[in-house]
Amino acid sequence: MADSSIVTLGMARSLLLDSSVYDSRMAESAKDVFLGLGSEDMEEMLPRVETRVVLVGEAGKNGALVKAMQAVRIMEVPVVKIKGGELGAETGEKLIKSIVNMDINVPCIKTDNVKEFGDGENTEFETVFVLTDFASPDYIYLYKHDNRIVGPPVVLHCAGREEPLPFSSRPLYSTTMLNLSLCFTGFRNKEEVKNLVNLVHHMGGTIRKDFSTKVTHLIAYSTHGEKYKLAVCMGTPILTPTWIHKAWEHRDDVSFHAGDEEFRTEFKVPPFQDCVLSFLGFSDEDKTNMEERTIKHGGSHLEVGDQKCTHMVVEENSVKELPFVPSKRLYVVKQEWFWGTIQMDARAGESMYFYQKMDSPVLKKAVSLLSLNTPNSNRKRRRLRETLAQLTKETEISPFPPPRKRPSAEHSMSMGSLLDISNTPETCKALAEHSRPLKSSTPAVLKQSARWQVSKELYQTESNYVDILTTVLQLFKVPLEKEGQVGGPILAPEEIKTIFGSIPEIFDVHTRIKADLEELVMDWSEDKSVGDIILKYSKDLVKAYPPFVNFFEMSKETIVRCEKQKPRFHAFLKINQAKPECGRQTLVELLIRPVQRLPSVALLLNDIKKHTACNNPDKITLEKAIESLKEVMTHINEDKRKIEGQKQIFDVVYEVDGCPANLLSSHRSLVHRVETIALGDKPCDRGEHVTLFLFNDCLEIARKRHKVISTFRSPLGQTRPAAQLKHITLMPLSQIRRVLDLQDTEDCHNAFALVVHPPTEQENLLFSFQLTTEDTVKSTWLKMLCRHVANTICKADAEDLIQCTEPDSVQVSTKDMDSTLSKASRVIKKTSKKVMHSPSMVNLPSMFERKYHTFSRSTSHLF
């Protein structure tokens, strides 16, 4: 029985009608009726229908709801929409205005018997029912009779915002999903979809069958299908059905909206949902890390070869052959797919990341030219020289295009002459046009000055450095700053600024320096000034470098912290650091290059000054340029310098007799020390015990002293042990063109070699050594050496410097190194050198010969 009291609401200013009711047929009818009528005629023809609101059951007992009804107006909805605009804009506007201005008294009734009002037969009233339970028998009854039904949250929501009630042809419980448009994919249970659709409609959302730009959220049961791919491309949130159920649980919370990002994030479809991954070619540490992230992002993992696997992720740099033929249902993808999926927080399309077998990029024909069976030693030397030139081919970064040769000159020129670093465009052209067959097949190479050699090296390293800065900006900074990233911004703007700092300013100034150096080297003459170029940009360097170098530690800490806390940033780094442009270096390793660059430039300028004539005006200019770089470096905080590292350098200076004083430098640090035996005649005699001190920018080579005379006493009275080593050479790492990993054979064990090119030499030299300590792993040592060589010459991929080769191809052997015969031969050689260098023995060759032959006879039984 209905409550006898009737609550009279304020004057309503609209009809309780839904625009969705008026389909095209009704619009056509309205067009025929209203076409040509004025506004007064329209008002007379519109029927006046009384509107009432019925609070059913518990809704009528809710005092807040009854009070809210007094403040709510019925939504202003246009009654008629005419297709094609035949009524005209002015007539249509008058029609709508006349409808909206109608005043209707809306009564509010409380009842426990909906059948009294909800039979649908009363045409005098347009009735709106307010129910608290959309699963009750009352709801079912009203729904079957096509009554208008709303929930209390709708009334409270509109009252709080002083908005009219939103009406639709469907029951509306709340505004939890108001203005949201959903699309479904991957569902097979139609009943489940039907229930989800009803809930969405009850919360004010809409459903679209086809995916389009109007869809705000995709509800996915799996990560397959075109709709899923489109949603990923368009950045549309992809959520699980649980999101709808959880939103329905919040239906009575008037302030809640399901579209809030903080709420919906919990219900994102995991990117690896439905994926069973296996991993091939990764280290144990990397594999464990990737398996943990697979589980964290909704997937599972099994061992390689399991039939249940859907994906096999391959480390393309280490895997050359797959262990089995994959089935058609198994996706074989590169690791970039894995990290890209995590970065986007959505499953990436596999077609872009399919693994394909790649040929090894290692040089195949670099060292197959020599034969030890050849009796002609001159031919051996020539082939060795050609082999070394071939090995250094990829490390030479010449700014010049390859010279053009006449066909007739092709066979009269050796490969070594064309690859020689001393060749300029003019010398190459001269060789190509004027070379003639000679008795000796070794070509005549026009000598170029050492000053030009080092100046060219300065340009080459500058060009490499600019390339690395370009990689940092284009591969990392620009994508992180890009708007509209899939899944939202990876990092906050403040974090990006902290990481990259003044890198753009550093890149700008070095791009200009590179252009000036290129012009200088391309049009070289001895009177050209290298120092003027550095002085020209000294003020720009002072502005650009200190802000970055001083805060480099903060930049590094930010990268480490974000990588741990933000999986998408970790994935972003994994993707880009695996690209060839990075040379398998991390972002931190790339960002340390600006810290190292200015000291490296200062060293090269010192080297250029060393090879500059005293009467050359550039001598003074170079000194000023070096001072300007020192001024830049003085702006860097003293706290950045490592005291312990400087102490290690002092220890080296005390241990090596004759060690150059310029080894002491604030930017230099000792990296590693290895004990070796020399296997060739350079940089010292074969069999000498040689210690290699690897610094971050140079290599100190020292041999063991034969006699230790006395101890060293410092000015403070402190006694130090006498120097155990003798200085041989301090070699900049930029002179190392190739590192040879000599394969172990019967006659050669644990050996390696360095192909070096000092600026004073016209040809490459070979320094070969054998490691003597068991705690030094050759592969680890060579990689460490190459990494610092690459850092010095600003080359991205350090492992390109390593060449694995047969020792016979470069005439290196460790055979008989520890035998009595070998030791006796070394004694003879040292004695010979001492005698020949002694002033008192210059005129006594016969005496020396007698002693030599006597010693030889005494050891002849050893042969």
URWODA-V32772 format. One record per backbone hydrogen bond with DSSP energy under -0.5 kcal/mol. NH is the residue of the N-H (numbers start at 0). CO is the residue of the C=O. E is the energy in kcal/mol with one decimal. If there is no record, write none. Layout:
BEGIN
nh=[NH	NH]
co=[CO	CO]
e=[E	E]
END
This chain:
BEGIN
nh=[2	6	7	8	8	9	11	16	20	21	21	22	26	27	28	29	30	31	32	33	34	36	41	42	43	44	45	48	49	51	52	53	54	54	55	55	56	58	59	60	60	61	62	65	66	67	68	69	69	70	71	71	74	76	82	84	85	87	91	92	93	94	95	96	97	98	99	100	101	103	105	105	106	106	107	108	110	113	115	116	117	122	125	126	127	128	129	130	130	135	139	140	141	142	143	144	145	146	147	149	150	151	153	153	154	155	156	157	158	159	160	161	161	162	164	171	172	173	176	177	178	179	181	182	184	189	192	193	194	195	196	197	198	199	200	201	202	203	204	205	207	214	215	216	217	218	218	219	219	220	228	229	230	231	232	233	234	234	235	236	238	238	239	242	243	244	245	246	247	248	249	249	250	252	253	255	257	259	262	263	264	265	266	267	268	271	272	274	276	276	277	279	286	287	288	289	290	291	292	293	294	295	296	297	298	299	301	305	308	309	310	311	312	313	313	314	315	317	318	319	325	329	330	330	331	332	332	333	334	336	337	338	339	340	341	342	343	344	345	351	352	353	354	373	376	379	380	381	382	383	384	385	386	387	388	389	390	391	392	395	396	397	408	409	409	411	412	417	418	419	422	427	428	429	430	431	432	433	434	440	444	445	452	453	454	455	456	457	458	459	460	461	462	463	464	465	466	467	468	469	470	471	472	473	474	475	475	476	477	479	480	481	487	494	495	496	497	498	499	500	502	505	506	507	508	509	510	511	512	513	514	515	516	517	518	519	520	521	522	523	527	529	532	533	534	535	536	536	537	540	541	542	543	544	545	547	547	548	549	550	551	554	555	556	557	558	559	560	561	562	563	564	565	566	568	569	570	571	572	573	574	575	576	577	578	581	582	582	583	584	589	590	591	592	595	595	596	597	599	600	601	602	603	604	605	606	607	608	609	610	611	615	616	618	619	620	621	622	623	624	625	626	627	628	629	630	631	632	633	634	634	635	639	640	642	645	646	647	648	649	650	651	652	653	654	655	656	656	658	662	663	664	667	670	671	673	675	676	677	678	679	686	687	689	689	690	691	692	692	693	693	694	694	695	698	699	700	700	701	701	702	703	704	708	711	713	713	716	719	723	724	725	726	727	728	730	730	731	732	734	735	736	736	737	738	739	739	740	740	741	741	742	744	747	751	752	753	754	755	755	756	760	764	766	766	767	767	768	769	770	771	772	775	776	777	780	781	782	783	784	785	786	787	788	789	790	791	792	794	797	797	799	800	801	802	804	804	808	809	810	811	813	814	816	818	822	823	824	825	826	827	828	829	830	831	832	833	834	835	836	837	837	840	841	843	847	848	849	850	851	852	853	854	855	856	857	858	858	859	861	862]
co=[109	107	5	6	105	69	103	14	17	17	18	20	22	23	24	25	26	27	28	29	30	33	37	38	39	40	41	46	123	125	106	127	52	108	53	129	110	55	56	56	57	58	60	61	62	63	64	65	66	67	67	68	164	74	80	81	82	84	87	88	89	90	91	92	93	94	95	96	98	11	9	103	50	104	6	52	54	111	112	113	113	120	49	124	51	147	53	128	149	132	135	136	137	138	139	140	142	141	126	128	171	130	150	172	150	151	152	153	154	155	156	157	158	157	72	148	201	201	202	174	203	176	205	216	218	187	188	189	190	191	192	193	194	195	196	197	198	200	199	179	181	211	180	180	236	182	216	217	238	184	224	225	226	227	228	229	230	231	230	215	217	236	266	239	240	240	241	242	243	244	245	246	247	249	251	252	175	256	259	259	260	262	263	264	237	296	269	271	274	299	310	312	282	283	284	285	286	287	288	289	290	291	292	294	293	274	276	302	305	275	275	330	277	311	332	279	313	314	314	317	323	326	309	328	329	311	330	352	313	333	333	334	335	336	337	338	339	340	340	348	349	350	331	370	374	375	376	377	378	379	380	381	382	383	384	385	386	387	389	391	394	395	405	405	406	408	409	413	414	415	419	423	424	425	426	427	428	429	430	438	442	443	448	449	450	451	452	453	454	455	456	457	458	459	460	461	462	463	464	465	466	467	468	469	470	470	471	471	472	475	476	477	484	491	491	492	493	494	495	496	499	501	502	503	504	505	506	507	508	509	510	511	512	513	514	515	516	517	518	520	524	527	529	529	530	531	532	533	534	536	537	538	539	540	541	543	544	544	545	546	548	550	551	552	553	554	555	556	557	558	559	560	561	564	565	565	566	567	568	569	570	571	572	573	575	578	578	579	578	581	585	586	587	589	591	592	592	593	595	596	597	598	599	600	601	602	603	604	605	606	608	612	614	615	616	616	617	618	619	620	621	622	623	624	625	626	627	628	629	630	631	632	636	637	640	641	642	643	644	645	646	647	648	649	650	651	654	724	655	659	660	662	664	693	693	691	689	769	687	767	767	677	684	675	687	701	673	690	699	671	691	692	697	668	730	692	698	728	690	699	725	688	723	706	719	711	717	713	711	654	654	702	656	700	700	698	728	729	696	731	732	734	754	754	800	737	752	738	802	739	750	804	747	744	768	739	766	737	753	764	734	757	755	753	764	681	765	751	676	749	674	674	772	774	775	776	777	778	779	780	781	782	783	784	785	786	787	788	789	582	795	796	797	798	738	740	802	805	806	807	806	746	746	813	815	818	819	820	821	822	823	824	825	826	827	828	829	830	831	832	833	834	837	838	840	843	844	845	846	847	848	849	850	851	852	853	854	855	856	858	859]
e=[-3.7	-2.5	-0.6	-0.6	-2.3	-0.6	-2.1	-2.0	-1.7	-0.5	-0.8	-1.4	-2.0	-2.1	-2.1	-2.7	-2.1	-1.8	-1.9	-3.0	-1.5	-2.1	-1.9	-2.0	-1.7	-1.8	-1.8	-0.7	-1.5	-2.1	-2.6	-3.1	-0.5	-3.7	-0.7	-2.3	-2.6	-2.0	-1.3	-0.5	-0.7	-1.0	-0.9	-2.2	-2.2	-2.0	-1.9	-0.7	-0.8	-1.4	-0.6	-0.6	-0.9	-0.8	-0.6	-1.0	-0.9	-0.9	-2.4	-2.0	-1.9	-2.1	-2.2	-2.2	-2.2	-1.6	-2.4	-1.8	-1.3	-1.3	-0.6	-0.6	-1.0	-0.7	-2.3	-3.4	-2.4	-0.6	-1.0	-1.4	-3.0	-0.8	-2.3	-0.7	-2.1	-2.9	-2.8	-0.6	-2.2	-0.9	-1.9	-2.5	-2.5	-2.8	-2.1	-1.3	-1.5	-2.3	-0.8	-2.7	-1.8	-0.6	-1.0	-1.0	-1.1	-2.5	-2.5	-2.2	-2.4	-2.3	-1.2	-0.6	-0.7	-2.8	-2.5	-2.5	-2.2	-2.2	-3.4	-1.5	-0.7	-1.9	-2.9	-1.5	-2.1	-0.9	-1.8	-2.4	-2.1	-2.1	-2.7	-2.1	-2.0	-2.2	-2.4	-2.6	-1.3	-1.6	-2.7	-2.4	-2.9	-1.5	-2.5	-1.7	-2.6	-3.2	-0.5	-0.7	-2.3	-2.1	-1.6	-2.7	-2.5	-2.1	-2.3	-2.3	-0.7	-0.7	-2.1	-0.6	-2.9	-0.6	-2.4	-1.6	-0.8	-1.6	-3.0	-2.2	-2.1	-1.4	-0.8	-0.8	-1.5	-1.8	-0.9	-1.3	-2.5	-1.6	-0.6	-2.5	-2.0	-0.8	-1.9	-1.3	-2.4	-2.3	-1.9	-2.1	-0.5	-2.9	-1.3	-2.8	-3.0	-2.3	-2.1	-2.5	-2.4	-2.2	-1.9	-1.9	-1.9	-2.1	-1.6	-1.6	-2.8	-1.8	-2.3	-1.8	-1.5	-2.4	-2.0	-3.2	-3.1	-0.5	-2.9	-2.3	-1.2	-1.6	-2.1	-0.7	-0.7	-1.2	-2.6	-0.6	-0.6	-2.0	-0.7	-2.7	-1.2	-1.6	-0.8	-2.1	-2.5	-2.1	-1.6	-2.5	-2.4	-1.1	-1.5	-0.8	-2.1	-0.5	-2.6	-1.3	-0.8	-1.4	-2.3	-2.4	-2.5	-2.6	-2.4	-2.2	-2.5	-2.5	-1.9	-2.2	-2.4	-1.5	-1.2	-1.2	-0.6	-0.8	-1.6	-0.6	-1.1	-0.8	-0.7	-1.2	-1.7	-0.6	-1.5	-2.8	-1.9	-2.3	-2.6	-2.3	-2.3	-2.5	-1.3	-0.5	-0.6	-0.5	-1.8	-2.3	-2.0	-2.7	-1.9	-2.3	-1.9	-2.7	-2.6	-1.9	-2.7	-2.3	-2.3	-2.3	-1.8	-1.9	-2.3	-2.3	-2.1	-2.3	-2.2	-3.2	-2.4	-0.5	-0.9	-2.0	-3.1	-1.7	-1.6	-0.9	-2.4	-0.5	-1.9	-2.2	-2.0	-2.1	-2.3	-2.1	-2.3	-2.2	-2.9	-2.1	-2.0	-2.1	-1.9	-1.4	-1.9	-2.6	-1.8	-2.0	-2.5	-2.6	-1.8	-1.9	-2.7	-2.5	-1.4	-0.8	-2.0	-0.6	-0.7	-1.1	-2.5	-2.0	-0.9	-0.6	-1.1	-2.0	-2.0	-1.6	-2.1	-2.4	-0.6	-0.6	-1.0	-2.7	-2.5	-0.5	-1.4	-2.0	-2.8	-2.5	-2.2	-1.9	-2.3	-2.6	-2.7	-2.2	-1.5	-2.3	-2.5	-0.6	-0.6	-2.0	-2.5	-2.3	-2.4	-2.2	-2.4	-2.0	-3.0	-0.8	-1.2	-1.6	-0.6	-1.2	-0.7	-0.9	-1.9	-2.4	-0.9	-1.3	-1.3	-0.6	-1.6	-0.7	-1.4	-2.4	-2.4	-1.9	-1.9	-2.5	-2.1	-2.0	-2.6	-2.6	-2.0	-1.3	-1.5	-1.5	-0.5	-2.2	-0.6	-1.5	-2.9	-1.5	-2.0	-2.4	-2.6	-2.1	-2.2	-1.8	-2.1	-1.9	-1.6	-2.3	-1.6	-0.6	-1.1	-1.1	-1.5	-1.5	-0.7	-1.5	-2.1	-1.8	-1.5	-2.1	-2.0	-1.7	-2.3	-2.2	-1.8	-2.0	-0.6	-3.2	-1.4	-1.4	-1.8	-0.6	-0.9	-3.0	-1.7	-2.1	-3.1	-1.6	-2.6	-2.4	-0.7	-3.1	-1.7	-2.2	-0.7	-3.6	-2.5	-0.6	-2.8	-2.9	-0.7	-0.7	-2.7	-1.5	-2.9	-2.3	-0.6	-2.9	-2.2	-0.5	-2.4	-2.4	-2.4	-0.6	-2.4	-0.5	-2.8	-2.1	-4.0	-0.6	-2.0	-3.3	-2.8	-2.4	-1.7	-2.8	-0.6	-0.5	-2.0	-1.9	-1.5	-0.7	-3.0	-1.4	-2.5	-0.5	-3.1	-0.6	-2.3	-1.0	-0.8	-2.5	-2.9	-0.6	-2.4	-2.0	-3.2	-2.9	-0.7	-2.6	-2.1	-1.8	-3.3	-2.7	-0.5	-0.7	-0.6	-3.0	-1.9	-2.4	-2.1	-0.7	-1.0	-0.7	-0.6	-2.5	-2.7	-2.1	-2.1	-2.5	-2.6	-2.2	-1.6	-1.9	-2.8	-1.9	-1.8	-2.2	-2.9	-0.6	-0.9	-0.7	-2.0	-0.9	-2.7	-1.8	-0.5	-0.8	-1.1	-1.2	-2.2	-2.4	-0.8	-1.5	-0.8	-1.9	-2.5	-2.4	-1.9	-1.9	-2.1	-2.1	-2.4	-2.6	-2.5	-2.0	-2.4	-2.5	-2.4	-1.6	-0.6	-1.1	-1.2	-0.9	-1.4	-1.6	-2.5	-2.2	-2.3	-2.5	-2.8	-2.3	-2.2	-2.2	-2.5	-1.7	-0.8	-0.7	-0.9	-1.6	-1.4]
END
